[in-house]
Amino acid sequence: MTLSDADPRLELGRRLTGEVLAPLKAAFVGKDEVIDLLGVSLAAGENLFILGPPGTAKSALVHELARRLEGRAFDYLLTRFTEPNELFGPFDIRKLREGELVTNTEGMLPEASLVFLDELLNANSAILNSLLTVLNERVFRRGRETRKLPLVMVVGASNRLPEDDALGALFDRFLLRVHCGNVPDERLSEVLAAGWRLDHGLIERRATVAIEDIRRLQALLGEADLSMVESHYVDCIRRLRAVGIPVSDRRAVKLQRLVAASAILCGRAQANRTDLWVLRYIWDTEDQQEVIAGVVQAVLDQCDPAELAGAHPRAHGGTPDAEELAREFDRLAERIGQPESQGAGHALLRDQLGMLAGRCAWVVDAQARTFLEQRAQGLWQKMETPA
């Protein structure tokens, strides 16, 4: 069946945006970016990783999202000593007496539709393999048990990035990654007022969208038309790889679900170039963020007015942070002249510097823009100077 803009099923996307995501944005000051990523991940049926320090409302956002969806939610704070029973449930004692190893999953992760795992990267080897299967296949395996899970999305959170290969495999199961930091001081009064309303139940928390509606929304993805964006998507992936961003074939295939989800949330059956905004959030390290943003923004800047008219709000959010851009230049400067900057590494650094230099033109503040452009020029000269 072909999806069209007049298809009544697209109303599911509008309902998720208007009845769930919009109230969340009203309740949480300065968290629109995280909420938009929660929404597109939910519509795509993919997992989201939130990076941020304690006290930045990571868990509160997911809890409030769960309250607005009619389905079971499960959340847990992982420690290095978390055991499988704490997530998946203990063995059923009655069955155990009969010689059967059957897990009693009542109220535990295998019965939940929405799962939040706080301090995700504390996961130990005892639960790691089970989690990988849950995240990738939506299946719970324990001994001879194999259960298909009702999961629509898993959200993981941490205040750090993975440092070893085992946790890297876990991190890789989260297709999108987003920062959740403290709100700027100038908005502190808004944060206090919103937090007071939230803590005292002064906002409406009525569930308006059923989990079955979310599943029906996810089922629409295969009917979305990606033909208009296909060549631009392929070009964008090639550019990302060219500047040293590792995008595997598997990830490239799965990311198409997020492109389709962006279109559907906007009430469109056909994806266009503006839906490639989701690619900004596929970074593995903080160093990659500005480089990726530059590649994606170069594509978004070519969108025509017709595409922009029906674009997702995140497609307009490409203005770079001047301080972060300065830090990216600092990190790049430290690498110039090192052994890694020779040969093929030199070409890679040139590409990354080119992307950063291109982003300088989009900095709003004129003084900061001039400073950054001068910094870029200085680094170009340093790269061309023989060691």
N, C-alpha and C positions, 0 to 999 in steps of 0.2 A: 504493500500500500504506500502511495506517495504522499508525503506531507506537503501541505500548502499553507500559506499565511492565513487562509480562512478556516483552517481546520480547528474545530472547537476544542480539541485536545491541547492546543497551545495555551488555553486558558489556565492549565495547571502551572505553567511557568510564570504567568502573570500573577497567579495567586501566591506562589512561593515568594515572589518579589514583593508584592504589595502587602500581604497579610503576615509574613514571617520576617523577611529581611528588613523591610522599612521600619517596623516597630523596634527591631533590635538596634537599628541605627539611631533611633530616637532615644533609646534607653542608655546607650553606651556612647559617650562623647569621644570623638576622635578615633573610632574603631571601624570606620566605613570600609577600609581596605580589607581588614581581616574578615568582616562580615560578608563582603562580596566574594571573597575566596571560599568561605564556608558555603555560600549559596551555589557557586558554580561547581564546587567539588561534590556537593550533595546531589545536584542535578545530573552530574556525570557519573555518580557512583564511584568516585575515586577518593583516595585518602589525602588528608591535609596535615602538614607538619607546621606547628606554630613555634617560633623561636622568640624567647623573650625572658627578661628577668622576673623574679617573683613579684607579685603585686600588680601586674599589668592587665588583670582581668581575663587571662587566657581561659581558665576553667569556668569563670562566671559566664563568659560568652557562650560556651558550649552548653552549659546547664540551661541558660535561658533559651537557646535554640531548641533544646530537647523539650522544654515546657510548652513550646508552641507547635510541636508535632505530636500527633496522637499515636504514640508507639512506645515501646520499651527502650529505656536508655540504661547504660552501664558505664560507670566511671571508676577509675582506680588510680591511686598514687603508687607508682612502682618504686621499690627500693632494691638494693643489691641482693636482698634476702627474700624477695617475693617468691612464693612457691606456686606451682601450677594450680593447686587447689583454690588459691585465693582469687584466681581469675576464672577458672573453668568449672569449679565446683569439686567437692570430694567424691570419692567412690560411694555408690549406694550400698549401705551396710546390709540391707535386706538381700540384695542381689549377690553381694560378696559372700554371704553365708551359703548361698546356693552355688558358689564357685564361679560366678560371673563378675567380670570387671566392667561395671557400667557406671558412668559418671552421673551424679545428681546435679543437673545444671540449673535447677530452679533459682531464678533471680540472678544468675551469673551471666558472663559474657556470651556464651553460646545462644542465649535466648533473646539477646538485645538487637535492636535495629540500628541504634546509634551508640557508638562506643567512644569514650574519651579516656586516653591513657596519659596521665600526667607524669612528668619526668620519665618519658619513654626510654631514654638512653641509659637508664639504670637497669634495663632488662638483663637478666643473667642467662647463662647457658641452659639452665633447667627449663626455662619457658621460651627461649628464643625460637627454636624450631616450630613450636606450636603457633607462636605469634606470626611467623613468616607465612605459614600455611593459611592462617586466618586472613591476613592482609592481602595475600596474592590470589588465593583461590576461593575465599569465603567458605572454607571448609574447616571443621574441627576434627582432628585425628588424635586418638589416644588409645594405644594398644590396638585392639581389633575394631574399636569404635571409629566410625566415619560419619559425620553429620554435616549436612548442608546448612549453612547459617543464614539467618534472615537479615544480615547486615546490609544497610544502605550506605554507610560511611563510617570510617574510623578516623578520629582526630588524635594526633599525638602532639605532645608539647614538651619542651625542654628549655633550659637556659644555656645550653651549649650544643655544639655540633659533634658528630661522632669522631672518635680519634683512633678507632681500630677497625679492622676489616669486618669482624663479626657484626658490629653495630652499624657499619656502613651498609651491609646487606639489608638490615632492618630499615634504615633511613631511606634506602632506595625504593622501598615499597610505598613511600609517600610521594606522589607524583608532583604535587605543588608544595612550596614552602613559603612562609610569610613571616615577617617580623611583627612583633607586638610589643611596642615600647611604651614608656610613660608619655602621657599627653603633655604638650608644651605648657610651660608655666602660665602663659597668657590665657589659657583655657581652664585653669585650675578651678575657678569659681563654677564653671559649667559642670565639671567633673563632680564637685562636691554636691551640687544640687541634684544631678542625675543619680548619683550614688545613694543619696538620702531617699529619693523616691523609690529606688529599686529595693533598698534594704527594708523599707517600711511598707512594701506592698502597695505603693501608690500608683503603680502602673498596671495596665491590664495584661494578664498572663494567660489568656484563654488560648487553648490549642485550636487551631483553625484548619490545619492541613494534616490529613492522615498519612501514615507511612505508606499505605497502599497507593495513595496519590503520587507519592515520591517514586515508587516503583513504576507506576504507569508513565511518569515523566521520564524516567531513565530509559524506559522501553522505546521512547520516541527517538532516541539518538540515532538509531540505525536508519531512520527514515529521513533524517535531515540531509539537505543537499549541500555537499562540500565542493561541488564542481567549480564554483566561482573563485574559491580561495585556494584550490589545490596547488596551482603553480607557485603562488606567493608563499604558501606554507613550505613547499619543498625548497624554495630559494632561501627562506628564513632559516631552515634547519641547516642547509649547506653553509650559510654565512656563520652560524653559531659554531659549527664544527671547525670552520676555517680560522676562527679566532681562539681556538683551543677549548671550547665548551664541549665536553663529552656528552653527546646525545645519541644513545644507542638506538638501533632499529626498533627494539621493543618499546622504548619510551616514546619514540617518534610516532609509532602506531597508536599507542594509548592516548597520547596528547590530542589526537583528533577528536576524542570523546569530549574533551574540555572545550575545544573550538565549537563543536556542535552544541554543547550545553549553553555556551555564551549566547549563541544565536537564539536558541529556544527560550531562554530566560528573557530575551528582548522581544519575544513574540514573533520571531522570524523562522520560517522553514528553511531558509537558505543562508548559509554562513558567508561572510565577506571578510575583507582584510581587517576590519576593526576587531574581529573576534580573535585575532592573533595576540591580543593583549595578554592572554593567559600565559604566553611563553616567557613573560618577564619573571615568572615565579618558579622557574625550573633550576635555580642555582643549587650547587652543592656546597659552595663556600661563599663567605661574605665578599671575598675578592672578586667574584664573578658577577656580582649584581649589576654594577654600572656598565660593564661590558655587554651583558645580555640586554639590559635596558636600551643601550645605544643601538644594537642591531634591530631590536623589535621596533623601537621608535622610528627608525629609518623607513621601515615598512609602513607604519601607521601614518607617517607624514605624507605618504603618497595616496592616501584614501581620498576619494572624491566626495563632494557634499552629500550626494545621495546615500553613500555608505555611512557617513558620519551622522546623518539625521536619525538613523535607527540604531546607533552604536550603544554598547554597554557602557555604563558610567566609567568603568576602569580604563576604557580605551582613550579617555581624555586625560588620564592622570599621569602623563609622562614627564612632567617638569622635574628636572634633576635637583637633588639636594646639593647645594654648593659645598657644604662642609664635607659631605660624604665623597664628593668628587675630588676635593683636595686630599682626602685620606687615600683615595685610589691612586692619585698622582704620587703621593709619598711612598706607597707600597711598590709602585712601579719603579720609582727612582732607586729604591734599595736593590732591585733586581738587575738594573742596568750595570754592566761591568762585571757581574758575577759569571762563573763558568756556564750557568744555564742560559746566559744571554748570547752565547756564541752559536754559529751555524744556524740550524733550524730554529733554535731558541730566539735568535735575533729577529728573524722574520715574524715570529709569534709576538714578540714584544712590540714590534713596529705596528702590527695589526691592532693590538690592544691600546697602544698609545693613540693610534688614529681614531679609534672608537671614542676614547675619552676626550680627545681634542674636539671631535664633532659634537659631543654633548655640551661643551662649554657655551656654544652659541644659544642654547636653550635656557641658560641660567637667567632668571628674571632680573636680579640685582645687577646694575651696570658695573659697579665697583668690583663686585665679586667675579663677574664675568671677565673683566679686563685682567684681574689678577690670575685667574685660571688659564686664560689664553696665553699670558706671558709665561706661566709655569709650563704649559705644553710646549711652547716654542723653545724654552730652555732645555727641556728633555729631548726634543728632536735634535738639538745641537750636540747634546751629550752623547746621544746614540751614534751620531755621525763622526764623532771624534775618535780616532784610533786609540786603542788602549795602550 
